[in-house]
Amino acid sequence: MTKPIVWSPNAKNDLKRIKKYYDTRNQSSAFSKKLLKTFRDSAKLIEKFPLLSIPTEYDNVSGFVILDYIIFYEIMIEHILILIVWDCRRDPEQLKIIMKS
């Protein structure tokens, strides 16, 4: 039985930020729409195969790599919680701060 995906407020904000960045940079929403679809499709894969992930240094948190991003998520009792969508080109020290909060 699969557990449903729940996007945390932080993950939703990450998606909005990513979309806004590419919409502004490219002066078009075509790329950002494709990228967001890739994230949604990846969430469906996580839902079906939650153990198909990379290990992380954070307790009970898994990572799913997509392009230059990692979807960090936690498998809960009733659902899978997507914590953040991390751009791997960012400073890894920021990730440590975010994951501790």
N, C-alpha and C positions, 0 to 999 in steps of 0.2 A: 504494500500500500504506500503510495507516495504522499508526502507531506506538502501542503501548499506553500508557495513562496509568499513571504511578507517583506515588503521593502520598508526599511526604517526611514524616518524623516531625514537622517543624514544621507542615506543612499539616494533618496529622491532629490535632495538638494544637489548632490553630486551630478546626477543626470541633467538637471536643469542648467548647472554651471557649464558642463561639457557642451550641451546643445547651444547655449548662448555664445560660448567661445567660438565654436566652429561656424555658427551662423554669422557672427561678426567678422571673423577672419576671412571666410569664403564669400561673404556677401550673398549667401544662398543657404537655404536649409536642406538642400539635397543630401549633402554628405552627413550632416548631423542626424537626419532621419534614418539613413542607412545604419549609422553607428548605433543609434538607440535601438533599432530593430535587432542588431547583433547582440546587444545587451539583453534584450527581452528573450531572444532565442537561447542565449546562454543560460538565462535563469530557468528556462524550461528544461534544459539539459541537467542543471543542478537539481531541479525538482525530481527528475527521473533517476539520476545517478548521483546522489549527494556525496558519495565517497570517492567520486572521480575528481580529485582535487590535489593541490600541493599542500604539504605541511607548512604550518606557520609557527612562529615563536610565541603566538598568543594562545592561551588556554581555550580549548574547545572551538577555535576559529580555523576554518579552512579557507583556501584561496582557489579561485578558478581563473586561469589566465586567458585573456582575449586581447590579441594585438598588443598594444602598449599599456594595457589595463589589467588589474586584478580585481575580481569581485570577491570581497571578503564576506564570509557568511558563517552563521552558527546554526547547527542542527538542534532545534528545540524539541520538546515533547510533542507538540501539536503542529508545528510548522518549521519552515526553514527561514531564518531571519537574515536578510541581506543587510549587512552592516554599513559597508561603504563600497563605492566604486573608485578605486585608486589608480591614478595615472602614474605609471612607474617612472616617468621622467621627472617627477617631483622629488624634492628632498626627502630621503628616507627618515630623517629625524622628525619631520612633520608627521609622518605615519605613526611613529612611536607615540607622539603626543596625542594624536587623535585616538589611537587604539586604547590608550590608558584612560581616556575620559569616558 
